[in-house]
Amino acid sequence: MQRDFAQRARGRIGLSLLLLTGAAWIGSAQSAKDETNDVGALRAEVRRLALELLDCRAELVQWKVHVINAELAQVQAERQRLTGERQLIEREIGDLNPAPTSGSSAEDEGRREELNTVHLPTLLESERAVIKREESLTAALGVENARMTEIQKQAQRLAGQ
């Protein structure tokens, strides 16, 4: 999809340059009245091509937003999974804590120590990484939404001319 977009954009840019070059050459050979008509037609064509280019840019931004949203959904699901897993470990640690009236076995103490020193820190680090990725994706989504807003403003200005 992205390759097609790039090829179409290059083709349109090339066509625009060709039109501008051809118009400049043709314009020098015609009368002043014809030049005025040609300039007006060229301006209209350039405006149309600029709108078309803005439309292509909008399509690309929409595609990026779609990809970012899909990845963000995956990251959020991973964050929820890790949060649930952390809560299970914390609950298990709480269950292994000795009650004031009962003694705890060496096995319980060993498991509690393993959960506190191995599993929980690893899980917390994974959670921090996922949260950082989620924040990064959210920021990227904001950037793309701002680009889309700017493209829409440019298109409105061009359409109003």
C-alpha positions as CSV (number, residue, x, y, z in Angstrom):
1,M,0.0,0.0,0.0
2,Q,2.8,2.4,0.9
3,R,4.7,1.6,-2.3
4,D,1.6,2.3,-4.4
5,F,1.1,5.6,-2.5
6,A,4.7,6.6,-3.1
7,Q,4.5,5.7,-6.8
8,R,1.3,7.7,-7.2
9,A,2.8,10.7,-5.4
10,R,5.9,10.6,-7.6
11,G,3.8,10.3,-10.7
12,R,1.7,13.2,-9.7
13,I,4.7,15.3,-8.8
14,G,6.3,14.5,-12.2
15,L,3.1,15.3,-14.0
16,S,2.9,18.6,-12.2
17,L,6.5,19.5,-13.1
18,L,5.8,18.5,-16.7
19,L,2.7,20.6,-16.8
20,L,4.5,23.6,-15.4
21,T,7.4,23.2,-17.8
22,G,5.2,22.7,-20.7
23,A,3.0,25.6,-19.8
24,A,6.0,27.9,-19.5
25,W,7.2,26.9,-22.9
26,I,3.8,27.2,-24.5
27,G,3.1,30.5,-22.7
28,S,6.0,32.2,-24.3
29,A,4.7,31.5,-27.8
30,Q,1.1,32.8,-27.3
31,S,-0.4,36.2,-27.1
32,A,-1.0,38.1,-23.8
33,K,-4.7,37.1,-23.7
34,D,-3.9,33.5,-24.3
35,E,-1.3,33.7,-21.6
36,T,-3.8,35.0,-19.1
37,N,-6.1,32.1,-19.8
38,D,-3.3,29.6,-19.7
39,V,-2.0,31.0,-16.4
40,G,-5.5,30.7,-14.9
41,A,-5.9,27.2,-16.2
42,L,-2.4,26.3,-14.9
43,R,-3.2,27.8,-11.5
44,A,-6.4,25.7,-11.4
45,E,-4.5,22.6,-12.3
46,V,-1.8,23.2,-9.7
47,R,-4.5,23.8,-7.1
48,R,-6.2,20.5,-8.1
49,L,-2.9,18.6,-8.0
50,A,-2.0,20.2,-4.6
51,L,-5.4,19.1,-3.3
52,E,-4.8,15.6,-4.7
53,L,-1.4,15.5,-3.0
54,L,-2.9,16.6,0.3
55,D,-5.5,13.8,-0.1
56,C,-2.6,11.3,-0.6
57,R,-0.9,12.7,2.5
58,A,-4.2,12.3,4.5
59,E,-4.4,8.7,3.3
60,L,-0.9,8.0,4.6
61,V,-1.6,9.6,7.9
62,Q,-4.8,7.6,8.3
63,W,-2.8,4.4,7.6
64,K,-0.3,5.4,10.2
65,V,-3.0,6.1,12.7
66,H,-4.5,2.7,12.0
67,V,-1.2,0.9,12.5
68,I,-0.4,2.9,15.7
69,N,-3.9,2.1,17.1
70,A,-3.5,-1.6,16.4
71,E,-0.1,-1.7,18.1
72,L,-1.4,0.4,21.0
73,A,-4.3,-2.1,21.5
74,Q,-1.7,-5.0,21.7
75,V,0.4,-3.0,24.1
76,Q,-2.6,-2.2,26.3
77,A,-3.6,-5.9,26.3
78,E,0.0,-6.9,27.3
79,R,-0.1,-4.3,30.1
80,Q,-3.4,-5.6,31.4
81,R,-2.0,-9.2,31.3
82,L,1.2,-8.1,33.2
83,T,-0.9,-6.2,35.8
84,G,-3.1,-9.3,36.4
85,E,0.0,-11.5,36.7
86,R,1.6,-9.0,39.2
87,Q,-1.6,-9.0,41.3
88,L,-1.5,-12.8,41.4
89,I,2.1,-12.8,42.6
90,E,1.4,-10.2,45.2
91,R,-1.6,-12.2,46.4
92,E,0.5,-15.4,46.6
93,I,3.1,-13.5,48.6
94,G,0.4,-12.3,50.9
95,D,-0.9,-15.8,51.3
96,L,2.6,-17.1,52.1
97,N,3.1,-14.5,54.8
98,P,2.9,-16.3,58.1
99,A,-0.1,-15.7,60.3
100,P,0.8,-14.4,63.8
101,T,-0.4,-17.6,65.5
102,S,1.0,-20.1,63.0
103,G,4.6,-20.8,62.0
104,S,5.6,-20.8,58.4
105,S,7.4,-23.6,56.8
106,A,10.8,-23.3,55.2
107,E,9.2,-24.1,51.8
108,D,6.8,-21.2,52.2
109,E,9.6,-18.9,53.1
110,G,11.7,-20.1,50.1
111,R,8.8,-19.5,47.7
112,R,8.0,-16.1,49.2
113,E,11.7,-15.1,48.8
114,E,11.8,-16.4,45.2
115,L,8.6,-14.4,44.3
116,N,10.0,-11.2,46.0
117,T,13.5,-11.4,44.6
118,V,13.1,-13.0,41.2
119,H,9.6,-13.0,39.8
120,L,8.2,-9.7,41.1
121,P,11.2,-7.5,40.0
122,T,11.2,-9.1,36.5
123,L,7.5,-8.5,36.2
124,L,7.7,-4.9,37.4
125,E,10.5,-4.2,34.8
126,S,8.3,-5.7,32.1
127,E,5.4,-3.6,33.2
128,R,7.5,-0.4,33.1
129,A,8.7,-1.2,29.6
130,V,5.1,-1.8,28.4
131,I,4.0,1.4,30.0
132,K,6.8,3.3,28.4
133,R,5.9,1.8,25.0
134,E,2.2,2.7,25.5
135,E,3.2,6.3,26.3
136,S,5.4,6.4,23.2
137,L,2.6,5.2,21.0
138,T,0.1,7.6,22.5
139,A,2.5,10.5,21.8
140,A,3.0,9.2,18.2
141,L,-0.8,9.1,17.8
142,G,-1.0,12.7,18.9
143,V,1.6,13.7,16.4
144,E,-0.3,12.0,13.5
145,N,-3.6,13.5,14.6
146,A,-2.0,16.9,14.6
147,R,-0.6,16.2,11.1
148,M,-4.1,15.3,9.9
149,T,-5.6,18.5,11.4
150,E,-2.9,20.5,9.5
151,I,-3.6,18.7,6.3
152,Q,-7.3,19.3,6.6
153,K,-6.6,23.0,7.2
154,Q,-4.4,23.2,4.2
155,A,-7.0,21.5,2.0
156,Q,-9.7,23.9,3.2
157,R,-7.5,26.9,2.4
158,L,-6.7,25.6,-1.0
159,A,-10.3,24.7,-1.8
160,G,-11.4,28.2,-0.8
161,Q,-9.0,29.9,-3.3
